[in-house]
């Protein structure tokens, strides 16, 4: 029964994410931060090939997001079927090295892997095959290894999370004004995978976005210990709702949490794509990384002979951070306009997500090495996030590494 439920939920998620960059339903507004068109100003060599290694398959929202980006780049560049090779459900172990080596044998000029635990095995392959470029999402070791053919990449998704947090905070304000909750009851819940910096950076920026418009907000985080586990994510969301969390978000890759929110009638801010079709009463908005600009960049570098950055972090300007449209039936009135303004503020630099004057750690301002002119400079020293502070206002209910 559990397996059948997981399959059904995955199928629903696929349907929901089919047009995650579009309107997705009659109540959906335009996106306040839409996906931009790729610029293709180079020629593709006839024998060029790229291989993608994914931890899961399209049943995972995380992996589906990569696969959609790969499809978009394939279409934009006019790549042939035999120029793109995808290996899905590759575990974080020697299976990743084996997959990478096989892609090299099949003639790939670039091998890309998408999960944190793939890194050591991608490095092993890069050391063995110096003529092939190995690119890895979420990794942290490229700047240490200094291999000319190994590279890390990420995006400033904390900006997208912050924007989604503003939408959440506005919803809380609406609930307060309607008398549904008091200001002191403005407590959000967050379903996280692991206590990695990537997850901490994401939920902290989401919280700070909400706090920027709803000063009384607090948040509790429940970790699952897995990137993709329908039942654990569902159970975590239900536990948070039972603890009187009145809005839920997540950094986890199934429909478990959104489905629990829809069943309970609790507003939800999702990740990696719209869940409007399956959660029309509770879905508000979703942020996601658009990996197409990075794929376009590394393919251009290989085909033009340019060097690939050791660490690459795309932001709003590069089109790497996007938002879905907003569900007008669930979001607070004025959310679209507020997010449009916040996008412009981020672009102009008048708002910084990790402004240390906006949060404290154990009651005092944070002044660590990453802080420059009062701003914690996320993803500057390396592309992957390293904001891992336990800021005030957020309570971890458990620890899962």
C-alpha positions as CSV (number, residue, x, y, z in Angstrom):
1,X,0.0,0.0,0.0
2,X,2.8,2.4,0.9
3,X,4.5,1.8,-2.4
4,X,1.3,2.3,-4.3
5,X,0.7,5.6,-2.5
6,X,4.2,6.8,-3.3
7,X,3.6,6.0,-7.0
8,X,0.3,7.8,-7.0
9,X,1.7,10.9,-5.3
10,X,4.6,10.9,-7.7
11,X,2.3,10.7,-10.7
12,X,0.3,13.7,-9.3
13,X,3.5,15.7,-8.9
14,X,4.5,15.0,-12.4
15,X,1.2,16.3,-13.7
16,X,1.5,19.3,-11.4
17,X,5.0,20.2,-12.5
18,X,4.4,19.8,-16.2
19,X,4.3,23.5,-16.7
20,X,5.9,24.7,-13.6
21,X,7.1,27.9,-15.2
22,X,3.7,28.8,-16.6
23,X,0.3,29.8,-15.1
24,X,-0.7,26.2,-14.2
25,X,-4.3,26.9,-13.5
26,X,-7.1,29.5,-13.7
27,X,-6.3,31.1,-10.4
28,X,-2.6,31.4,-11.2
29,X,-1.2,34.9,-11.8
30,X,1.8,35.7,-13.9
31,X,5.2,34.9,-12.4
32,X,6.9,37.8,-10.5
33,X,10.2,36.3,-11.5
34,X,9.8,34.3,-14.7
35,X,12.2,32.0,-16.6
36,X,14.2,34.0,-19.2
37,X,14.9,32.9,-22.8
38,X,18.3,31.3,-23.3
39,X,20.9,33.1,-25.5
40,X,22.6,30.9,-28.0
41,X,25.4,32.7,-29.7
42,X,27.8,29.8,-30.6
43,X,28.0,26.7,-32.8
44,X,27.8,23.1,-31.5
45,X,30.4,20.7,-32.7
46,X,29.0,17.7,-34.6
47,X,30.6,15.2,-32.2
48,X,29.7,17.1,-29.0
49,X,28.0,15.0,-26.2
50,X,26.9,15.8,-22.7
51,X,25.9,13.3,-20.0
52,X,23.7,13.9,-17.0
53,X,23.8,11.9,-13.7
54,X,20.7,12.2,-11.5
55,X,20.2,10.8,-8.0
56,X,16.6,9.9,-8.7
57,X,14.3,10.2,-11.7
58,X,11.4,12.4,-12.6
59,X,9.4,11.2,-9.6
60,X,11.6,13.4,-7.5
61,X,10.8,17.1,-7.9
62,X,14.5,17.9,-7.4
63,X,15.6,15.6,-10.3
64,X,12.7,16.6,-12.5
65,X,13.8,20.2,-12.2
66,X,17.2,19.2,-13.6
67,X,15.7,17.0,-16.3
68,X,13.4,19.8,-17.4
69,X,16.4,22.2,-17.7
70,X,18.3,19.6,-19.7
71,X,15.3,19.3,-22.1
72,X,15.1,23.1,-22.4
73,X,18.8,23.4,-23.4
74,X,18.6,20.4,-25.7
75,X,15.7,22.1,-27.5
76,X,17.3,25.6,-27.6
77,X,20.6,24.3,-28.9
78,X,19.0,21.8,-31.3
79,X,21.0,18.9,-29.9
80,X,20.3,15.5,-31.4
81,X,19.1,12.6,-29.3
82,X,22.5,10.9,-29.4
83,X,24.3,14.0,-28.1
84,X,22.5,13.8,-24.7
85,X,22.7,10.8,-22.4
86,X,20.9,10.7,-19.1
87,X,21.6,8.3,-16.3
88,X,18.9,8.4,-13.5
89,X,18.7,6.7,-10.1
90,X,22.4,6.8,-9.6
91,X,23.2,6.3,-5.9
92,X,25.7,8.4,-4.0
93,X,28.6,5.9,-4.1
94,X,30.7,4.0,-6.6
95,X,27.7,3.8,-8.9
96,X,28.3,7.5,-9.6
97,X,31.9,6.8,-10.7
98,X,30.8,3.9,-12.8
99,X,28.1,6.0,-14.5
100,X,30.6,8.8,-15.1
101,X,33.2,6.4,-16.6
102,X,30.5,4.9,-18.9
103,X,29.5,8.4,-20.1
104,X,33.2,9.0,-20.9
105,X,33.3,5.8,-22.8
106,X,30.3,6.9,-24.8
107,X,32.1,10.0,-25.9
108,X,30.7,12.7,-23.6
109,X,32.7,15.9,-23.5
110,X,30.9,17.0,-20.3
111,X,29.6,14.9,-17.4
112,X,27.3,16.6,-15.0
113,X,26.0,15.2,-11.6
114,X,23.3,16.7,-9.5
115,X,23.6,15.4,-5.9
116,X,25.9,16.4,-3.0
117,X,27.0,12.8,-2.3
118,X,28.1,12.3,-5.9
119,X,31.1,14.7,-5.4
120,X,33.9,12.4,-4.3
121,X,33.1,10.0,-7.2
122,X,33.0,12.8,-9.7
123,X,36.4,13.9,-8.5
124,X,37.8,10.4,-8.9
125,X,36.5,10.3,-12.5
126,X,37.9,13.8,-13.2
127,X,41.3,12.7,-12.0
128,X,41.2,9.6,-14.3
129,X,39.8,11.3,-17.4
130,X,41.6,14.7,-17.7
131,X,40.2,15.4,-21.2
132,X,36.6,15.5,-20.1
133,X,34.9,18.3,-18.1
134,X,33.2,17.2,-14.9
135,X,30.6,19.6,-13.5
136,X,28.8,19.0,-10.2
137,X,25.8,20.7,-8.5
138,X,25.9,21.5,-4.8
139,X,29.5,20.4,-4.2
140,X,32.1,22.2,-2.2
141,X,35.5,20.8,-3.1
142,X,36.4,22.2,-6.6
143,X,38.2,25.2,-5.2
144,X,40.3,22.9,-2.9
145,X,41.1,20.3,-5.5
146,X,42.0,22.8,-8.2
147,X,41.5,20.3,-11.0
148,X,41.2,22.1,-14.4
149,X,38.4,19.7,-15.4
150,X,36.3,19.7,-12.2
151,X,33.8,22.4,-11.4
152,X,31.1,23.1,-8.8
153,X,27.9,25.1,-9.4
154,X,24.9,26.4,-7.6
155,X,22.5,29.3,-7.6
156,X,21.6,32.1,-5.2
157,X,18.3,30.3,-4.5
158,X,18.3,32.0,-1.1
159,X,17.0,35.0,-3.0
160,X,14.1,32.9,-4.3
161,X,13.4,31.5,-0.9
162,X,13.4,35.0,0.6
163,X,10.8,36.1,-2.0
164,X,8.7,33.0,-1.3
165,X,9.0,33.9,2.4
166,X,7.5,37.4,1.7
167,X,4.5,35.6,0.2
168,X,4.3,33.5,3.3
169,X,4.5,36.5,5.6
170,X,1.8,38.3,3.8
171,X,-0.4,35.3,4.1
172,X,0.2,35.2,7.9
173,X,-0.7,38.9,8.1
174,X,-3.9,38.2,6.3
175,X,-4.8,35.5,8.7
176,X,-4.0,37.8,11.6
177,X,-6.1,40.6,10.2
178,X,-9.0,38.2,9.6
179,X,-8.9,37.0,13.2
180,X,-8.0,33.5,12.3
181,X,-4.8,33.6,14.4
182,X,-3.1,36.2,16.7
183,X,0.2,37.7,15.9
184,X,1.8,35.4,18.5
185,X,0.3,32.4,16.7
186,X,2.1,33.3,13.4
187,X,4.2,30.1,13.5
188,X,5.4,28.4,10.3
189,X,6.6,24.9,9.9
190,X,9.4,23.7,7.6
191,X,10.1,20.2,6.4
192,X,13.9,19.9,5.8
193,X,15.9,17.0,4.4
194,X,19.2,17.2,6.3
195,X,21.0,19.7,8.6
196,X,23.3,20.7,5.7
197,X,24.1,24.3,5.0
198,X,22.1,24.1,1.8
199,X,19.0,23.4,3.7
200,X,19.7,25.8,6.6
201,X,20.5,28.6,4.1
202,X,17.2,27.9,2.4
203,X,15.0,27.8,5.4
204,X,16.7,30.8,7.1
205,X,16.2,33.0,4.0
206,X,12.6,31.9,3.8
207,X,12.1,32.8,7.4
208,X,13.8,36.2,7.0
209,X,11.6,37.0,4.0
210,X,8.5,36.2,6.1
211,X,9.8,38.2,9.0
212,X,10.4,41.3,6.8
213,X,6.6,41.7,6.5
214,X,5.4,39.8,9.6
215,X,7.7,40.7,12.5
216,X,6.0,38.3,15.0
217,X,6.6,35.2,12.9
218,X,8.5,32.1,14.3
219,X,9.3,28.8,12.6
220,X,9.9,25.2,13.6
221,X,11.9,22.8,11.4
222,X,11.4,19.0,11.2
223,X,14.1,17.1,9.4
224,X,13.4,13.8,7.6
225,X,17.0,12.5,6.9
226,X,16.2,11.9,3.3
227,X,16.0,14.1,0.1
228,X,13.0,12.0,-1.1
229,X,10.7,10.1,1.1
230,X,7.0,10.6,0.6
231,X,5.9,9.2,3.9
232,X,8.5,10.9,6.1
233,X,7.8,14.2,4.5
234,X,4.1,13.7,4.9
235,X,4.6,12.7,8.6
236,X,6.8,15.7,9.2
237,X,4.3,18.1,7.8
238,X,1.5,16.5,9.8
239,X,3.6,16.7,13.0
240,X,4.2,20.4,12.4
241,X,0.6,21.1,11.8
242,X,-0.2,19.2,15.0
243,X,2.2,21.7,16.7
244,X,0.0,24.6,15.6
245,X,2.1,25.6,12.6
246,X,-0.3,27.6,10.4
247,X,1.8,27.6,7.2
248,X,4.2,25.0,5.9
249,X,7.2,25.1,3.5
250,X,9.8,22.5,2.6
251,X,13.2,21.6,1.3
252,X,12.3,18.0,0.4
253,X,11.5,16.4,-3.0
254,X,8.1,14.7,-2.9
255,X,4.5,15.6,-2.7
256,X,4.3,14.4,0.9
257,X,4.3,17.8,2.6
258,X,2.1,19.6,0.1
259,X,-0.3,16.7,0.1
260,X,-0.6,16.8,3.9
261,X,-1.2,20.6,3.7
262,X,-4.0,20.2,1.2
263,X,-5.6,17.5,3.3
264,X,-5.5,19.7,6.4
265,X,-6.3,23.0,4.6
266,X,-3.0,24.6,5.7
267,X,-1.3,27.1,3.3
268,X,1.8,25.7,1.6
269,X,4.8,27.3,-0.1
270,X,6.5,24.5,-2.2
271,X,9.8,24.1,-3.9
272,X,11.1,23.1,-7.3
273,X,7.7,23.8,-9.0
274,X,4.0,24.5,-8.8
275,X,1.8,22.0,-6.9
276,X,-1.3,24.0,-7.9
277,X,-3.0,21.2,-9.9
278,X,-2.9,18.8,-6.9
279,X,-3.2,21.4,-4.1
280,X,-5.4,24.2,-5.5
281,X,-6.7,25.3,-2.1
282,X,-3.4,25.6,-0.3
283,X,-0.5,26.2,-2.8
284,X,0.7,29.8,-2.7
285,X,4.0,30.0,-4.7
286,X,7.2,28.1,-5.4
287,X,10.8,29.1,-6.0
288,X,13.3,27.0,-7.8
289,X,16.7,27.0,-9.4
290,X,16.7,27.1,-13.2
291,X,19.7,25.0,-14.2
292,X,19.3,25.8,-18.0
293,X,21.6,28.9,-17.9
294,X,24.4,26.8,-16.3
295,X,24.0,24.0,-18.8
296,X,24.1,26.5,-21.6
297,X,27.2,28.1,-20.1
298,X,29.2,24.9,-19.7
299,X,28.2,23.7,-23.2
300,X,29.3,27.1,-24.7
301,X,32.6,26.9,-22.9
302,X,33.4,23.4,-24.2
303,X,32.4,24.3,-27.7
304,X,34.3,27.6,-27.9
305,X,37.4,26.5,-25.9
306,X,36.7,28.8,-23.0
307,X,37.6,27.8,-19.4
308,X,34.7,26.8,-17.1
309,X,34.6,28.6,-13.7
310,X,35.8,26.5,-10.8
311,X,32.8,27.8,-8.8
312,X,29.7,29.2,-10.6
313,X,26.7,30.7,-8.9
314,X,23.9,32.1,-11.0
315,X,21.4,34.6,-9.6
316,X,18.4,36.6,-10.7
317,X,20.5,38.4,-13.4
318,X,21.6,35.1,-15.0
319,X,18.0,33.7,-14.9
320,X,19.0,31.0,-12.5
321,X,16.4,31.9,-9.8
322,X,12.8,31.8,-10.8
323,X,9.3,31.8,-9.2
324,X,6.1,30.2,-10.3
325,X,3.0,32.2,-10.7
326,X,1.0,33.0,-7.5
327,X,-2.2,31.1,-6.6
328,X,-4.7,34.0,-6.2
329,X,-7.1,31.7,-4.4
330,X,-4.6,31.0,-1.6
331,X,-2.2,33.9,-1.5
332,X,-2.9,37.2,0.3
333,X,-4.2,40.1,-1.7
334,X,-1.3,42.2,-3.1
335,X,1.3,39.4,-3.1
336,X,2.1,39.7,-6.8
337,X,2.9,43.4,-6.6
338,X,4.8,43.0,-3.4
339,X,7.0,40.3,-4.9
340,X,7.6,42.3,-8.0
341,X,8.9,45.2,-5.9
342,X,11.0,42.8,-3.8
343,X,12.6,41.4,-7.0
344,X,13.5,44.9,-8.1
345,X,15.0,45.7,-4.6
346,X,17.1,42.5,-4.8
347,X,18.3,43.4,-8.3
348,X,19.1,47.0,-7.2
349,X,21.0,45.7,-4.1
350,X,18.8,47.8,-1.8
351,X,17.7,44.6,0.0
352,X,20.2,41.9,1.1
353,X,18.9,38.6,2.2
354,X,21.4,38.0,5.0
355,X,21.7,41.5,6.3
356,X,23.0,40.9,9.8
357,X,21.0,43.8,11.2
358,X,17.9,41.8,10.5
359,X,18.7,38.7,12.6
360,X,20.5,37.6,15.7
361,X,22.2,34.4,16.9
362,X,21.7,33.7,20.6
363,X,20.5,37.3,21.1
364,X,23.5,39.1,19.5
365,X,24.5,40.3,16.1
366,X,26.6,37.9,14.0
367,X,30.0,39.2,13.0
368,X,31.8,36.1,11.5
369,X,34.4,36.0,8.8
370,X,31.7,35.8,6.0
371,X,30.3,39.2,7.0
372,X,31.4,42.2,4.9
373,X,29.9,45.6,5.5
374,X,27.1,44.0,7.6
375,X,26.1,41.4,5.0
376,X,26.7,37.7,5.3
377,X,28.1,37.0,1.8
378,X,26.5,33.7,0.9
379,X,28.0,31.7,-2.0
380,X,31.0,34.1,-2.5
381,X,33.8,31.9,-1.2
382,X,32.3,28.9,-3.0
383,X,29.2,28.4,-5.1
384,X,27.4,26.1,-2.7
385,X,25.7,27.6,0.4
386,X,27.6,27.8,3.7
387,X,25.1,29.8,5.8
388,X,24.6,27.4,8.6
389,X,23.8,29.6,11.6
390,X,21.1,28.9,14.1
391,X,19.4,32.2,14.0
392,X,16.8,33.3,16.6
393,X,13.2,32.7,15.8
394,X,13.8,29.3,14.3
395,X,13.6,26.1,16.3
396,X,15.0,22.8,15.1
397,X,12.8,20.0,16.5
398,X,15.3,17.3,15.6
399,X,18.7,16.8,13.9
400,X,19.2,14.6,10.8
401,X,22.5,14.5,9.1
